[in-house]
C-alpha cells in the first residue's frame, strides 16, 4: 500500500509540474508535448488505480515526445 501511495504522489507532483510549465508559456516546450505528458500522466494514474492497462499508452506518448523533441525535460517529468 505504501508503494501505491508513493506512486500516486509522484503522479500528483508530475501533474503539478506540467501544469506550471503550461502556464509559464516556456517557448522551448511546445503545448503539444505538454498535452502528451498530461496524457501519459493520466494513463499512469489509471494504471495505478487498476482501471486499465497504462504502459502501452505511456510508451506511445513517450515515443511521440522523443520524435518531436530532443529535450529531456518532459521525459524527465515522466
C-alpha positions in Angstrom: 0.0 0.0 0.0 2.9 2.4 0.8 4.3 1.9 -2.7 1.0 2.8 -4.3 0.8 5.9 -2.2 4.3 6.9 -3.4 3.3 6.4 -7.0 0.1 8.5 -6.5 2.2 11.3 -5.0 4.6 11.0 -8.0 1.7 11.3 -10.4 0.3 14.3 -8.5 3.7 16.1 -8.5 4.2 15.4 -12.2 0.8 16.8 -13.0 1.6 20.0 -11.0 4.9 20.4 -12.7 3.4 20.0 -16.2 0.6 22.4 -15.3 3.1 25.1 -14.2 5.1 24.6 -17.4 1.9 25.1 -19.5 1.0 28.3 -17.6 4.6 29.7 -17.8 4.5 29.7 -21.6 8.0 28.5 -22.0 8.9 28.7 -25.7 11.3 25.7 -25.5 8.5 23.3 -24.7 5.5 23.1 -27.0 2.0 22.8 -25.9 1.7 19.5 -27.9 4.4 17.9 -25.8 2.9 19.0 -22.6 -0.5 17.6 -23.6 1.2 14.3 -24.4 2.8 14.5 -21.0 -0.7 15.0 -19.4 -2.0 12.0 -21.4 0.9 9.8 -20.1 0.3 11.0 -16.5 -3.4 10.2 -16.8 -2.5 6.7 -18.1 -0.1 6.2 -15.2 -2.8 7.3 -12.7 -5.4 4.9 -14.3 -2.8 2.1 -14.3 -2.1 2.6 -10.6 -5.8 2.6 -9.8 -6.2 -0.6 -11.8 -8.7 0.9 -14.1 -7.0 -0.2 -17.3 -3.6 -1.1 -18.7 -1.4 2.0 -18.9 2.1 1.0 -20.1 1.0 0.9 -23.8 -0.4 4.5 -23.6 2.6 5.7 -21.6 5.1 4.2 -24.1 3.2 5.6 -27.0 3.3 9.1 -25.5 6.9 8.9 -24.6 7.8 7.8 -28.2 5.9 10.7 -29.6 7.7 13.1 -27.3 11.0 11.6 -28.3 10.2 12.1 -32.0 9.2 15.7 -31.5 12.0 16.9 -29.3 15.5 16.2 -28.2 14.8 17.9 -24.9 14.9 15.7 -21.9 12.7 17.9 -19.7 9.3 16.4 -20.5 10.8 12.9 -20.5 12.3 13.6 -17.1 8.9 14.6 -15.7 7.6 11.2 -16.7 
